[in-house]
Amino acid sequence: EGEICGFRIHGQNVPFEAVVLDKSTGEGVIRAKDKLDCELQKEHTFTIQAYDCGEGPDGGNMKKSHKATVHIQVNDMNEYSPVFKEKSYKATVIEGKKYDSILKVEAVDADCSFQFSQICSYEIVTPDVPFTIDKDGNIKNTEKLNYSKERMYKLTVTSYDCGKNRASEDVLVKINIKPTCKPSWQGFNKRIEYEPGTGSLALFPSMHLETCEEPITSIQVSIMLETNHIGKGCDRDTYSEKSLHKLCGASAGTVELLPTPSNSANWTVGLPTDNGHDSDQVFEFNGTQAIKVPEGVVSTTLKEPFTISVWMRHGPGGREKETILCNSDKTEMNRHHYSLYVHNCRLVLLLRQEPTESENYKPAEFHWKLDQVCDKEWHHYVLNIEFPAVTLFVDGATFEPFLVTEDYPLHASKIETQLTIGACWQDLSGHDNDTETLSETLTGGSALMTQYFRGNLAGLMIRSGKLENKKVIDCLYTCKEGLDVQLPEEVASSSLTLEGDDIESFEKVMQHISYLNSRQFPTPGIRHLRVTTTVKCFNEETCISVPDSEGYVMVLQPEEPKISLSGIDHFARGAAEFESTEGVTLFPELRIVSTITREVETEAGGEDDPTVQETVVSEEIMHNLDTCEVTVVGDELNGDHETLEMSTHPSTSTKLQYIRTHFLDYICEFGVNTMANYEQVLHLIRYRNWHTEALFDRKFKLVCSELNGRYISNEFKVEVNVIHTANPMDHANNAMVQPQFINQVQHASVDLSGHNLANMHQASVVPSAATIVIVVCVSFLVFMIILGVFRIRAAHQGTLRDQENGKENEMDWDDSALTITVNPMETYEDQHSSEEEGDEEEEDSEDGEEEDDITSAESDSSEDEGGEQEDQQGSSRQQQLEWDDSTY
């Protein structure tokens, strides 16, 4: 009783048995029936139950215990080596490329445990091969492979498990090298340099398509030139919008509402800009700025046909209206007479009619729903308004309004209107403001502006009359750069699409595609280029795919011209010329020259000296000018008695136009024209002053520019002096008693010295006191020089005569029959007396030099007297040589 007779294991195919070791204690042992294999089964789970010996000899009424679960884990031994899954491996690679992974080899280990079944490393047994293998079995090349050097590599690879058992058999890996053949455009340079002024530049001169021997049925190519980052969408002339309208043939009646800030157009001074892409004036509106256009700038009435044109870049906005241009009541009622605004990606023109006899409904709002309004790209808008019809051109394409609403005409009112840009005028407080940029909130909390615009605007114009000519509209927005196929009917554009089925013919067309920039001074920088290709093959399954080709055109920096103004910068004229009806010409010999500086490589010497030197060469070039400005240096002109005028001339009256501002400064704004024409017109500018009593000089400054201020000339300054006329009733000597007048004359003479007086007009002017003083001084100087020369000559001739007398005495013949009596004392006394007379004459001459009132006539008489004395002395000497023949 109380003994355990045995254990029973429950389960199928359990390779274990339980044996009782001690019945009294119930101790037993579980043992394996056969050898265990971890690779077949790593764990065993079964239940075991104990039972007693029962009652009686036959063991009846035997009792059993509860069942217990037994878990047995079989420990592994590293008895297996790694084995590769494949007998061999193959791969094909293209030459000239480094791969991250060419192929992957994989080995397995039959051991059941994690430690012995994992492959810890792989190894390439073959030495000196340009390949390596990582612990995961990935094989890659360590250098670029060359088909001409080796076409196939055979590698032996082995593996190791984490128990350091090596693979039972190594594996063979074959790597084939394939020559490069990738379907693509060949011969395409990614960087293409364009030198300004060279015309068309072929982009793909040696380009051909590599198809890798795949037959092609058709091909389509799209070429895109990205120029959105240049100016207003591409490279265009950066002249003022008014000048561009004139160049395109639409200059009459054009008013520029967003001009470059200047003295004559200062209402855009406060607006932020995009820092000027090469003087391409673009204004930024961030929703808080707006400007008022001064009165009198726009005189267009709604009864006449007129045109509104503008460059705009605008992105997706909110639900609020964003005003581009608005003309509303200045006070009280705040009615909008006409406005152009953006609302929910729609362009809307509000056009309220003026009071008429009939009070019927009339078209008032014109709506256009356009993707261009909200795509954040530059677009050119032209609205031809001829009530009740309105036509819209966007980048030269015509768009009809999808919605037109009607309204009553405005009621009659005497309220003046206010034209604003970037918002609408809402005067709720009755306060007025100047032309400066307005903020959103003002003192007192009354908003003077509403419906602010957010975006960029440029070239906002109003022109009287319609602009119907399609060529003119195209001229206003057409780019100066683009892709050119060099075909007569094709024009340059930023994109091209070509289709064909013959590869050779297609390649010839591609080789004729070029980049063209017709500007003389283009905007430098990068233009990205993308070539997208789509092909169709006979076998669609094996059809090749041609990747996109990308590059860029680098427009080099153009040689910057140096505009030089030269001419007479200092001259004097009589007061009568200033007071005449014609006045005085300011720039009679003005010369406008533009030069560029180039570096030219030249060889330093002959064949013995191969060095190359860079020489700077200056070349004169011709280009246009768009503005010349004449300003006064110093005090402004007094409109009561002085002015700048331009005389008319038949040869220039039809070439150029000029305007005069409301300032006293004078701006000659001729628009775009040649330098020669500018010279001709600037020669006609004259200065008049009909009260010159207190005027002694005037200074003016001339500056010319090209491309809206991109290139500016030197400051050419001209100083004009006034020569005052003396009173003819006054004697010349009265200058002695007027020291103040003398000082002024002396100062004027100093200023005039060293300046060019040869170009003065040959006009008859009454001699002034300053002229008399100058003539007297010059005459006196000439007299002193002549006198000095005479004295030196007289002394020299006296010495020569003495020597000649001695020689004549030696040459006298001996005539013994003659009796000659000579008194030597008489000869000495005569010579001594003649020397005393000469000394007295020199003293008289020195006394004459001290007199200030000597005239040129007196100088001539002195010279005559000196000549007579010389003749008398010569005759006396001649008499001394004669002998006395009275006794003969």
Secondary structure, 3 states (H helix, E strand, C coil): CCCEEEEEEECCCCCEEEEEEECCCCEEEEEECCCCCCCCCCEEEEEEEEEECCECCCCECCCECCCEEEEEECCCCCCCCCEECCCEEEEEEECCCCCCCCEECCEECCCCCHHHHCEEEEEECCCCCCEEECCCCEEEECCCCCCCCCCEEEEEEEEEECCCCECCCCEEEEEEEECCCCCEEECCCCEEEECCCCCCEECCCCCEEECCCCCEEEEEEEEEEECCCCECCECCCCCCHHHHHHHCCCCCCEEECCCCCCCCCCCCCCCCECCCECCECCEEEECCCCEECCCCCCCCCCCCCEEEEEEEECCCCCCCCEEEEEEEECCCCCCEEEEEEECCCEEEEEECCCCCCCCCCEEEEEEEECHHHHCCCEEEEEEEEECCEEEEEECCEEECCCEEEEECCCCCCCCCEEEEECCEECCCCCCCCCCCCCCCCCCCCCCCEECCCEEEEEEEEEEECCCCCHHHHHHHHCCCEEEECCCCCCCCECEEEEEECCHHHHHHHHHCCEEEECCCCCCCEEEEEEEEEEEEECCCCCCCCCCCEEEEEEECCCCCCEEEEECCCEEEEEHHHHHCCCCEECCCCCEEEEEEEEEEEEECCCCCCCCEEEEEEEEEECCEECEEEEEEECCCCCCCCEEEEECCCHHHHCCCCCCCCCCCCEEECCCCEEHHHHHHHHCCEEEEECCCCCCCEEEEEEEEEECCCCEECCCEEEEEEEECCCCCCCCHHHHHHCHHHHHHHHHHHHHHCCCCCCCCCCCCCCCCHHHHHHHHHHHHHHHHHHHHHHHHHHHHHHHHHHHHHHHHHHCCCCCCCCCCCCCHHHHHHHHHHHHHHHHHHHHHHHHHHCCCCCCHHHHHHHHHHHHHHHHHHHHHHHHHCCCCCCCC
